Amino acid sequence: MEKLTYEIREVMRESARALVEIMILENKPFRIVLWNDDNWNKPLPKRIMDAFPIQIVLDIKDAALDNSYIDESTGEIILVTVFDEEEYSKVLEYDEIIAVLDLDGQPYILNNFVKEKPLTIENIASSFIPQTKAEVIEMVISDGIPKEDAERSINAFIRNNPDIAKRLGEKV
């Protein structure tokens, strides 16, 4: 496969940034996958860094969506979210966006980066989609959802989605 030119990759990066901006402005929930450069207003908690050392997945919804904004004076996108009951914020850099997805994980836009391992839907997905039911529950409760509610919801979701149940190694 022929490599994309720098100009094409720049357009993709700018498009991903523009998509995030409009999603925030229109208050539309989304999921974003970023290179984890740990460039937040303060160091991320150790458990987050251990769980997401290279890439980090954020659901921008509810309070995270309400609190994230576009700085009118600079045009910068400021993401605001909570880890371990503590608020964190960061300026979103357009070259750290790997993917913008809906909350079910379906891609709106995937960025193309030159990396040692070429980015494909398969290897991007395997790096940020939870591989077990326990990982799914951990991801949901890290967003502040009570564990019982998360388990009930995930169990219902697995029962109604045999393909996902199979991927997570669950019996339907």
N, C-alpha and C positions, 0 to 999 in steps of 0.2 A: 504494500500500500504506500502510495506517495505521501510524503510528509506535507503537512499544511504549511503555508508560508507564514512568516511572522505577521504580516498584515492581516491575514485571515484569522489567526489566533487572537490578535488584538481586537478585531471586530467581535469575536465570540466573547472575549472578556468584558468588553464594553457593554455588550448585549446582556450578559449575565448581571452586571452591576445595575443596568437600567431596569431590568426585570425586578430585582430586589427592591429598588427604589419605588417603583410603581406599586408593588405589592404592599409595601409599608404605607405609602400615601393613600392607597385605596382600602387599607385595613383588611387585606386578604391573607389568611393564614397560609404558611408554607414551611417547608423544611429546606434547610441549607446545609451543604457539606462544604467545609472549609479545610484548608491546610492548617494544622494546629501549630501556629507559630508562638503560642502562649503570649500574644501581644495584647492582652486585656489591660484594663486600668490597674489590675493587681494580679499577682500570680494565681493561676487556677489551682483549685484543690488537688492534692496529690492523687486522690482516687480518680479524678477526671483525667489527669495527665497519664495515669497508668492505663486507664480504659481507652483513651483516645490519644496515643502518643504522636501519631502522624496526621490523622484527619479527625475532625470533630463534626458531629452531626447535631444541629440545633433545630428544634421545632419552634418557629416564630409564630406563636399564637397566644391568645389570652393576654396575660400581663406582659409577656415578652413583645408581643405585637403592639400593645398599647403604649409601652414605654420606649420602644425603638423609634427613631425619628431621623429626619433629614435636617442637618444643621443649615439653616437658611443663609447664614453668612459665608459658609465655606462650601456648601453643597455636599459635605461628607455624610455618609450613612453611618449612624451610630446605632449599633445593636446593643440592647440592654436585656439581660436575662439573669436568672438566679441559679446558682449552684450551691447546694448545701445551705439553703435559706439565707444566702448572702448575695447581694446584687453585684453584678459585674457588667462592665460596658467596654466597648471597643469600637474603634473606627474601622469600618469594613474596607479593606483594600481590594480593588477589583481583581488583582492577580492571585488572591487567595481563595476565590470562589471555585470550587470543583463542580458543584452541581446545585441546581435549584429544582426542588421537587414539590409535588403536592404532599399532603400529610400521610397519604397511603404509600408514598415512595415512588410514585410514577414521575418520571422526569419531565420538567418543563424545558430545561436547558442543561446541557453538559458542556463543560469547558474542555478545551484541548490543550494539554500542556506537554512539553517535552520533558519526559522523566525517564529514568532508567527502565522502568516497566511501562510500556504504552498503556494508556488508559482506554479500557474497553468497558462496555456496560457490565460485563461479567466480573472483571476484577475491581471495578469501582463498587459494584453492589456487594461483593464479598467483603470489602473492607469496611462498609458501614451499615450493612443490614445485619441485624442480630441473627445469630445462627441457632440459638436455642430459645425455648420459651422463657427460661430464667433471664436471659439477656434482654428479651423484649420487655419483661416486667420491670427489670432494673432501669431500662431506658425511660419507661413511662413514669415510674415513681421518682426518677431524678428530676422530672418536670413538676414535682409537687403533688402528684395524684396519690391518694392513700393506697397502700399496698392491696388491701382487700378489694377496692374498686378496680384497680389495675388487673388483678388476677381474674375477677369476674368478667371484665370486659375482654381480656385476652382469651380466656377460655371460650367465650361466646364467639369471638372472631375465628378462633381455630376450628370450632365445630362447624362453622358456616363456610369455611374456606379450605377444602381438602388439600389443595396444592400447597398452601402455606403450612398447613399441619404437617404434610409430608416433608417439606423443606426443614421444618423445625424438629423433625423426628418424633412427632406426636401421632398417636393413633386417633382416628376419627370415629 
